[in-house]
Amino acid sequence: MRRANAEPYEANGDEDVPFNTLKMQDIDSCGAIRAGTMRRSLPTSESLSTLTTDGRLLFATRIIRLFAYGFLSVVLVLYLVQVGLSETQIGLLLTLTLAGDTLISLWITINADRIGRQRMLILGAGLMLFASVIFAITRNYVLLVVAAAIGVISPSGSEVGPFLSIEQAALSQIVPDRQRTQVFAWYNLVGFSATATGALAGGGLAQLLQGAGVPALQSYRVIVVGYALLGLALGALFSRLSPRVEVPSDQVQPANTRFGLHRSRNVVLRLSLLFAVDAFAGGFIVQSILSYWFYVRFGAQPGLLGAIFFGANIMSGVSALLAARIAARIGLIRTMVFTHIPSNVLLMLVPLMPTLPLAILMLLVRHSISQMDVPTRQSYTMAVVSPDERSAAAGITGIARTTGASLSPILVGPLMASASALSSVFFISGGLKIVYDLALYYNFVKMKPPEEKEAESMTIRGRSKM
């Protein structure tokens, strides 16, 4: 039997304890953990002390990359409007951006373990630089489409490209087993914080330049050039990773392995289908589209848009950090579903708010719980597949999400003509996401990850000692 690289938990009152650190004498006559046996497992900065130099580099690249995504996304649609593209052209461009990313990222992620994780990460940074340079120097729609399809551009401000899947696999390899979930929680927190800071910086810089008399188009182009420079910095950091992030040579799968999967293929395909539905729903409300909605509905300026999404992403980051503790109590799948459904109800309430402050407040409340499914989803995927399938599983489920997200913006394009029509995306997205939540619960609530199975087993063995 393989040993799952996961951190089993059992809850007892206020104690959340990693089960793989316990001995039988730590379990009381009821099969529960004795009070005071272990410290609380709410993710703390102590979990980051286990990071090696490679781990710290991967956190740094995450910060730079998500800052760049937030920096550009808050003005991306405004830039394309200034370039002269129509609403339909913008919707198609955003769709092709994500569709092209799907194909490129699929090839990179399923080959990363065999060809080299570091090489593929550097390639991804190069594609990020390529796309931004083309966006900065031309108004030609065909060239913009080519750059969007081949390069790495994030319309949503969230992860795109091959980076996340490869980094998750590398982090799972270089951190202690019992720290994986907590490290993932911090990994998501720094990402959301970086996106928030990037959105604030991008919107603020554009408004500052326009206030100084710089034309709107040129102010947005400065943001695009800044994105290119951040892509260059990202590649430089990836070049400093050590061979320890690579798969050991004796574990590299043969080139003819189908999509890098074997025993977990069915589970990964089922998860991928559901994740694609969730991402398709999320594609209706990517950050660029939400920015445009706030602009046409309430006349929000770039500086305010940056502040809105700074707050939204900070709230998302905090919610991701708290997810580990909730999962310790109720399990990964229940955490994903029971926090996601309320957040989607709140999403559908945003366009019903009569004033800008109330709409912002509802969005921020929604983001305070909306991303609790992210570290839990990542941890669940890594837990229910074999260790030698992790890169492929992360890549394929990530590609499924990108594919789903790529199909939505083209449907949003015709709705961008008016604020009232564009408001419908909140209801479409929220409704579809609730359908996803219910389907995920129905299909996977009984398929527990190894840590939850082990927790149950330890409880039963403790009771049998009576």
KAKA-V810177 format. One record per residue. N is the residue number from 1. SS is DSSP state (h for helix, s for strand, l for the rest). OMEGA is omega in whole degrees, 0 to 359 (none if undefined). Layout:
n={N N}
ss={SS SS}
omega={OMEGA OMEGA}
//
This chain:
n={1 2 3 4 5 6 7 8 9 10 11 12 13 14 15 16 17 18 19 20 21 22 23 24 25 26 27 28 29 30 31 32 33 34 35 36 37 38 39 40 41 42 43 44 45 46 47 48 49 50 51 52 53 54 55 56 57 58 59 60 61 62 63 64 65 66 67 68 69 70 71 72 73 74 75 76 77 78 79 80 81 82 83 84 85 86 87 88 89 90 91 92 93 94 95 96 97 98 99 100 101 102 103 104 105 106 107 108 109 110 111 112 113 114 115 116 117 118 119 120 121 122 123 124 125 126 127 128 129 130 131 132 133 134 135 136 137 138 139 140 141 142 143 144 145 146 147 148 149 150 151 152 153 154 155 156 157 158 159 160 161 162 163 164 165 166 167 168 169 170 171 172 173 174 175 176 177 178 179 180 181 182 183 184 185 186 187 188 189 190 191 192 193 194 195 196 197 198 199 200 201 202 203 204 205 206 207 208 209 210 211 212 213 214 215 216 217 218 219 220 221 222 223 224 225 226 227 228 229 230 231 232 233 234 235 236 237 238 239 240 241 242 243 244 245 246 247 248 249 250 251 252 253 254 255 256 257 258 259 260 261 262 263 264 265 266 267 268 269 270 271 272 273 274 275 276 277 278 279 280 281 282 283 284 285 286 287 288 289 290 291 292 293 294 295 296 297 298 299 300 301 302 303 304 305 306 307 308 309 310 311 312 313 314 315 316 317 318 319 320 321 322 323 324 325 326 327 328 329 330 331 332 333 334 335 336 337 338 339 340 341 342 343 344 345 346 347 348 349 350 351 352 353 354 355 356 357 358 359 360 361 362 363 364 365 366 367 368 369 370 371 372 373 374 375 376 377 378 379 380 381 382 383 384 385 386 387 388 389 390 391 392 393 394 395 396 397 398 399 400 401 402 403 404 405 406 407 408 409 410 411 412 413 414 415 416 417 418 419 420 421 422 423 424 425 426 427 428 429 430 431 432 433 434 435 436 437 438 439 440 441 442 443 444 445 446 447 448 449 450 451 452 453 454 455 456 457 458 459 460 461 462 463 464 465 466}
ss={l l l l l l l l s s s s l l s s s s h h h l l h h h s l l l l l s l l l l l l l l l l l h h h h h h l l h h h h h h h h h h h h h h h h h h h h h h h h h h h h h h h l l l h h h h h h h h h h h h h h h h h h h h h h h h h h h h h l h h h h h h h h h h h h h h h h h h h h h l l l h h h h h h h h h h l l l l l l l l l l l l h h h h h h h h h h h h l l h h h h h h h h h h h h h h h h h h h h h h h h h h h h h h h h h h h l l l l h h h h h h h h h h h h h h h h h h h h h h h l l l l h h h l l l h h h l l l l l l h h h l l l l h h h h h h h h h h h h h h h h h h h h h l h h h h h h h h h h h h l l l h h h h h h h h h h h h h h h h h h h h h h h h h h h h h l h h h h h h h h h h h h h h h h h h h l l l l l h h h h h h h h h h h h h h h l h h h h h h h h h h h h l l l h h h h h h h h h h h h h h h h h h h h h h h h h h h h h h h l h h h h l h h h h h h h h h h h h h h h h h h h h h l l l l l h h h h h h h h h h h h h h h l l}
omega={179 176 182 177 186 184 182 180 167 183 175 183 180 182 174 194 174 188 184 174 186 169 184 180 178 183 185 186 178 179 180 181 180 179 177 183 183 177 176 181 172 185 178 180 178 180 178 181 179 184 173 176 178 178 179 176 179 174 180 179 176 181 181 183 181 172 180 180 178 180 183 191 184 179 188 181 177 178 182 175 179 177 178 181 177 179 180 178 179 178 178 180 179 177 180 175 183 179 178 177 180 184 180 183 178 180 183 187 182 178 186 182 183 183 180 181 181 180 182 176 177 177 178 178 178 178 175 178 181 184 184 178 179 179 184 191 184 171 183 186 181 179 177 179 179 180 180 183 184 186 181 176 180 177 187 187 179 186 167 179 185 193 188 184 182 179 178 180 180 179 179 182 190 176 177 184 187 181 189 183 180 178 177 179 177 178 177 179 181 178 179 180 179 177 180 180 178 178 179 181 181 179 180 180 180 181 178 180 179 176 179 177 178 178 183 181 182 179 179 179 175 178 180 178 176 177 179 180 178 174 178 178 179 178 179 179 178 181 182 178 181 177 181 177 182 174 176 186 182 179 181 181 178 185 183 176 186 180 177 182 172 187 184 187 183 179 182 180 178 176 182 180 180 179 178 178 179 181 176 178 180 180 178 186 176 189 179 180 177 177 181 178 178 180 184 182 186 181 181 181 184 180 178 178 178 180 179 185 168 179 182 182 174 178 178 180 179 180 178 181 181 184 182 180 179 179 178 182 189 179 185 183 180 177 179 187 188 174 185 182 177 181 180 172 178 178 182 178 184 183 178 180 186 183 180 180 180 178 178 180 181 178 181 177 178 181 179 177 191 187 176 179 187 178 179 176 179 181 180 180 179 185 187 175 178 182 182 177 190 180 181 180 178 181 184 177 176 178 177 179 179 178 178 181 183 185 187 187 181 177 180 184 181 181 185 182 181 181 182 178 181 180 181 183 179 181 178 182 182 180 179 180 177 175 177 181 181 179 178 180 182 186 190 183 180 178 185 175 184 182 178 175 181 178 178 180 179 179 180 180 178 179 182 179 180 none}
//
